[in-house]
Amino acid sequence: MKRVAALYLPNWPIDRLRQAERTAAPPERRGTVDAAPLAAAAATERLNACSVPREAGFRPGARWARAERAKEIDALPAHQRPRMRELGRRSEAAEHPFKAAHAENGRGGAHPPISPLPKATLPLVTSHRVGTRTLVATACPAARALGIVPGMALTSARAQLPGLEVHPADPQGDAEALRRLAVLAARRWSPLVARAGEHGLFLDLTGVAHLFGGEEAMARRILRLLARRGYAARIAVADTAGAAWALVTRMPEPVLLCPPGAHRTAIAALPPEALRIAPTAVELLRRLGVDRIGTLAAMPRAPLVRRFGRGLAERLDQALGLAPEPLDPIIPQEHILAGRRFAEPVLSAEGIAYWLGQLVPELANALAQAGLGARRIEFVAERIDGVPQRIRIGLARASRDPAHLVRLLARRIEEIEPGFGIDSITLHVRRAEPLGPSSFSDRLDAEDSVPDLAPLVDTLATRIGTAHMWRMRAVESDVPERSAAHRPVLDPPAPPVERRRIDDVRQLDTGAALPPWHARWPRPTRLLHRPEQVDDVLALLPDQPPRRFTWRGETHRIVRADGPERIHGEWWKRLSEVHATRDYYRVEDEQGRRYWLFRRGDGERAVSGDMRWYLHGVFG
């Protein structure tokens, strides 16, 4: 008999946010610590400690000293106590100058203000925009207990509970996280897992529950695993998916097992909205006085279809088991690989190359069927002694070209040590990306064709590594060492064009984009990673170029110079650069070598720099 389990996660978005906060918290704050033993030990230590507090020191008139003095005064008889003016203080507290009027006096009095809750106990809600209004999308159980429900205006919720913790709703993120949970469930618990709305899953337990000790043991195990991750859930098991969902959403039990064949009786007393029908149909049933599924099931189907449409009748028959309800399963992505196991061990590089030529086309066909292209491939050769030999290659762009993959792997066959022989060879796709068909020109002499650099990049990467390959990109910054940064070897895909509104003032700017570097002030070919200080500099202040300097133990005499080019610090980013100034010079020595030097400071104000000279780049 078919058995279906409905896994209901009532607080899925809220629990996901809590889990993200716990993951982002420091390790010392992720768990809870029982502070009672520590507090008891601290109290015992205070009893045996000195009367003078350690942290405050002995100070006449300190708070602890005033408390001891007050105890001594209170112990004296009333006629022996000193007067208040002699002590320099009053014993009674002064009244607040502004007294709140009572609400019942009829004079506009207000209720006392509601003090906000501490951060650790703040209820959590998510919000989303509907037109011009911001509404509550989901609320945690604590917020629901205080009267904050989904659909309420966010301003009303904040007025009702000051300091309410609000996060923007992320339906796409919630759906993706639920999909990952479904994939995990399909790999561990059930071969058929389907989505059940936005807060649940359907698991087909037919022929599976006995592997986990029965339906109840399996359900409680799933709940324990989810509770460890901070997710509240309930599970109901019935003969049909509709009955299981009706039970899990309307019954408070964490685990509810409906005996086989008893699902009709189990759901008869539940309200009709448990059948996953439209809200308009629920409202119409309430007007007609139909408040139970049993009453609805006793009605003839033809009038129901005529008045409510086919949706209500189909959901009712699916829950009762009179109509099939096929589940749309979430199929986990299978690991793509190709391998061979040999009867006789392979010992030569020629044999390994031969089997590479046989396995790579099979791997390319599997990638083509999945619509993917490989970005990272691992070659694993299992030796007889159990020591695997591995070769990992990465590709700059997704590809499934067999010839290109064979060339990349064949260049590294010499790294394999066969030992006493290789028993099996397997190619694993460790990373893949979607790869669709690409268009190309039918003419070989097409001028607009752009050469593909990915094969060249892959070939170089197998020899020198990807860490030694990069391209430079311009960054908007006045400071030279911040105006360039590394970028991937291949150009990333073009960003989507921003669609501006018709009244956007940026549409008035029809000029071309400004160049990242000014043409009148060229930059050196080689820019040092960090400017190096030079010594023995001879220069006239405030704006004359240097005549001589020593760099790396070699003295250079300047015959030509150009400058200065003054560059100020980025004061809008760093307060320490408010007065920072650099004067750059392009100089040429007697041997014709050209350098880029700068003086830290403007030569007039000491606050602008310490007047030291640095070499920042080399021309040519």
C-alpha positions, -999 to 999 in steps of 0.1 A, spaced: 0 0 0 12 35 -8 23 57 21 31 94 18 46 116 44 40 154 45 69 174 60 56 208 71 79 236 80 56 264 94 84 289 102 107 281 72 117 317 63 121 327 99 141 296 109 163 301 78 171 336 90 179 324 125 202 297 111 220 323 90 225 345 120 238 317 141 262 307 113 275 343 110 279 347 147 314 342 163 321 307 174 320 317 211 284 330 207 269 302 187 262 279 216 246 284 250 266 282 281 252 275 316 265 304 337 250 292 370 282 273 382 303 303 373 280 327 392 281 305 423 319 303 422 322 340 418 299 346 448 320 323 470 351 341 459 336 374 469 328 362 504 364 353 510 379 383 492 392 416 506 366 442 516 381 466 490 370 458 455 399 449 432 386 465 401 378 499 416 407 504 441 405 523 473 389 557 466 373 577 494 337 584 485 334 555 461 301 538 456 310 507 476 324 530 504 291 550 505 271 518 508 292 507 538 288 541 554 250 540 548 247 507 566 266 521 596 243 552 598 211 531 595 223 509 625 225 540 648 195 552 668 174 579 653 186 606 677 223 598 669 221 599 631 237 629 614 215 653 596 211 651 559 226 684 552 258 672 570 260 643 547 256 665 517 226 647 501 189 641 504 174 607 512 143 610 491 143 609 453 131 640 435 99 637 415 99 637 377 91 672 365 67 658 338 40 636 352 20 614 327 -17 619 330 -40 589 335 -60 577 305 -92 576 324 -92 613 334 -107 623 300 -80 650 294 -60 634 266 -39 612 289 -18 586 273 -9 551 283 26 546 298 52 540 271 60 504 261 96 497 268 113 479 239 124 443 244 161 434 246 178 424 213 180 387 223 142 384 228 130 406 199 104 389 177 115 385 141 93 392 110 100 396 73 85 423 51 77 427 14 62 455 -7 27 452 -22 22 482 -44 30 512 -22 25 494 11 50 474 31 34 444 47 45 416 70 53 385 50 61 360 78 63 362 115 79 341 142 58 323 169 67 350 194 55 378 171 23 358 164 16 355 201 18 393 204 -8 397 176 15 403 146 3 382 117 12 380 80 -5 406 59 -4 433 86 11 467 78 46 469 89 40 504 105 12 489 126 34 461 137 62 484 147 38 506 166 24 476 184 59 463 193 87 490 194 121 477 183 107 448 162 134 430 143 125 432 106 143 415 76 134 419 40 116 388 26 136 366 2 112 343 -16 138 331 -41 163 323 -14 136 304 6 126 284 -25 163 276 -32 169 265 3 138 243 3 150 228 -30 184 219 -14 165 203 15 145 183 -10 176 171 -28 191 161 6 159 142 14 159 125 -19 195 113 -14 190 101 22 154 94 30 132 87 0 137 82 -37 106 104 -45 105 138 -29 83 167 -42 76 203 -32 45 210 -12 39 247 -15 63 271 1 66 255 35 67 217 30 77 186 12 61 153 2 81 121 8 70 88 -7 77 62 20 64 32 1 89 4 7 114 27 24 103 31 61 115 -4 71 150 7 63 149 33 91 131 12 117 95 19 107 75 50 99 75 65 134 112 60 140 119 75 106 97 105 112 113 112 146 148 109 132 140 134 105 126 158 131 157 155 152 180 162 123 160 193 114 159 204 150 197 203 152 198 228 124 172 250 141 141 242 120 107 235 135 88 209 116 59 184 118 53 152 99 21 133 91 20 100 73 -12 88 54 -22 69 24 -26 100 2 -6 132 -2 -38 154 3 -47 136 36 -12 138 49 -10 175 42 -44 182 58 -33 164 89 1 180 93 -12 215 88 -42 212 111 -30 189 139 -5 201 166 12 167 170 48 167 158 44 132 145 10 119 133 6 84 118 -27 77 102 -33 39 100 -37 24 65 -72 29 52 -83 53 79 -74 86 62 -111 94 54 -121 92 90 -90 111 101 -96 141 79 -134 142 82 -134 167 111 -109 190 96 -119 223 79 -121 225 41 -92 249 38 -69 219 47 -75 206 12 -52 232 -5 -81 249 -23 -85 286 -33 -94 312 -7 -125 322 -27 -138 286 -25 -131 285 13 -151 317 18 -180 305 -2 -181 272 17 -182 291 50 -212 311 37 -230 278 28 -223 264 63 -198 237 52 -171 237 78 -159 201 77 -144 179 51 -168 151 60 -197 172 52 -181 182 19 -173 146 10 -210 136 14 -221 161 -12 -226 150 -49 -197 160 -71 -217 174 -100 -231 204 -81 -197 210 -66 -181 212 -100 -209 234 -113 -205 259 -85 -168 257 -75 -151 244 -106 -131 212 -110 -103 223 -86 -123 217 -54 -136 183 -65 -102 172 -76 -85 181 -44 -113 164 -24 -110 132 -44 -72 132 -42 -73 135 -5 -99 107 -2 -79 84 -26 -106 84 -53 -84 102 -78 -46 99 -83 -23 127 -74 10 124 -92 39 140 -75 65 161 -94 97 147 -80 129 167 -74 156 146 -90 191 152 -76 218 158 -102 238 127 -108 276 128 -106 290 127 -141 319 103 -146 334 78 -170 356 49 -159 371 15 -168 383 -14 -147 409 -37 -162 414 -74 -160 452 -69 -163 470 -39 -148 482 -11 -170 519 -2 -166 528 21 -195 521 57 -204 509 46 -238 482 24 -222 470 53 -201 469 76 -231 449 50 -250 423 47 -223 421 84 -220 412 86 -257 384 61 -250 370 77 -218 370 114 -227 345 110 -255 322 91 -232 325 119 -206 318 145 -233 287 127 -244 274 126 -208 280 163 -205 262 170 -238 232 150 -226 231 171 -194 236 204 -213 268 211 -192 304 220 -198 332 209 -176 352 235 -156 372 211 -134 380 174 -142 398 150 -119 416 119 -133 419 91 -108 440 60 -114 436 33 -88 468 13 -83 470 -24 -72 485 -13 -38 455 10 -31 474 43 -36 454 64 -60 471 87 -85 453 119 -92 455 146 -119 433 177 -116 428 201 -145 408 233 -146 394 251 -176 390 288 -181 357 284 -198 332 256 -197 340 231 -225 332 195 -236 355 193 -266 370 158 -264 402 167 -284 409 197 -261 404 177 -229 426 148 -242 454 173 -249 452 188 -214 453 154 -197 479 138 -219 504 166 -211 504 154 -174 505 117 -178 542 118 -168 531 127 -133 514 93 -128 535 67 -110 519 33 -120 539 13 -94 529 -24 -97 501 -15 -121 469 5 -125 437 -14 -118 411 12 -129 409 46 -144 380 71 -137 373 106 -150 352 127 -125 336 161 -134 341 181 -102 326 213 -115 303 220 -144 284 249 -158 255 251 -183 268 251 -218 244 257 -247 249 258 -284 271 286 -297 267 303 -331 297 309 -354 302 324 -389 301 301 -419 329 322 -435 365 315 -426 376 351 -436 350 368 -415 365 400 -400 342 402 -370 352 368 -357 369 370 -323 395 343 -316 387 321 -286 416 324 -261 402 297 -237 423 268 -253 455 289 -250 447 298 -214 441 262 -205 473 251 -222 493 277 -203 475 270 -170 486 233 -172 522 244 -173 525 275 -150 493 273 -130 463 296 -129 478 317 -100 504 331 -124 480 343 -150 459 374 -148 449 406 -166 447 441 -153 416 463 -150 413 500 -143 398 510 -110 384 545 -103 410 559 -79 434 588 -78 460 569 -59 482 550 -84 486 518 -65 448 516 -61 439 524 -97 446 489 -111 436 455 -99 438 419 -111 410 403 -132 405 369 -147 423 360 -179 391 358 -199 366 386 -200 336 379 -178 301 381 -195 288 416 -201 266 429 -173 230 434 -181 221 469 -195 204 490 -169 170 501 -180 165 536 -169 133 554 -164 121 580 -189 126 609 -164 161 598 -153 184 628 -156 213 604 -165 198 600 -199 209 636 -207 245 625 -206 252 614 -242 290 618 -241 315 589 -242 327 573 -210 358 590 -195 391 571 -198 404 555 -166 437 573 -170 444 608 -184 462 608 -217 484 638 -207 498 620 -176 509 585 -187 516 558 -162 548 537 -161 549 503 -178 559 486 -146 543 498 -114 559 486 -82 537 467 -58 548 490 -30 568 523 -35 604 519 -25 622 547 -7 653 563 -24 682 579 -7 707 606 -14 682 628 -32 693 662 -44 663 685 -52 653 721 -47 621 729 -29 592 734 -33 586 721 -69 619 713 -86 626 677 -99 654 657 -83 689 659 -98 703 628 -82 690 598 -62 702 564 -51 680 533 -55 690 498 -45 726 509 -40 730 525 -75 733 563 -80 713 578 -108 720 613 -122 690 630 -138 694 647 -172 657 653 -180 626 656 -159 590 664 -163 565 674 -135 553 678 -110 519 660 -111 502 665 -77 480 638 -64 460 642 -32 449 615 -8 414 601 -10 401 620 20 365 609 14 376 573 21 402 576 47 405 605 73 442 600 75 446 612 40 429 646 44 462 665 41 482 638 23 499 651 -9 523 636 -35 543 653 -62 552 629 -90 580 634 -116 591 616 -147 628 615 -148 655 601 -172 691 593 -161 723 594 -181 718 558 -194 684 567 -208 664 548 -182 632 565 -171 617 564 -136 586 576 -119 594 592 -85 573 611 -60 579 633 -30 556 628 0 545 663 8 540 696 -10 573 712 2 555 739 22 534 723 49 547 697 73 512 682 77 512 672 40 541 647 43 575 640 57 593 651 24 608 617 17 613 605 -19 600 572 -33 603 553 -66 570 540 -77 575 528 -113 597 522 -143 591 533 -179 601 510 -206 
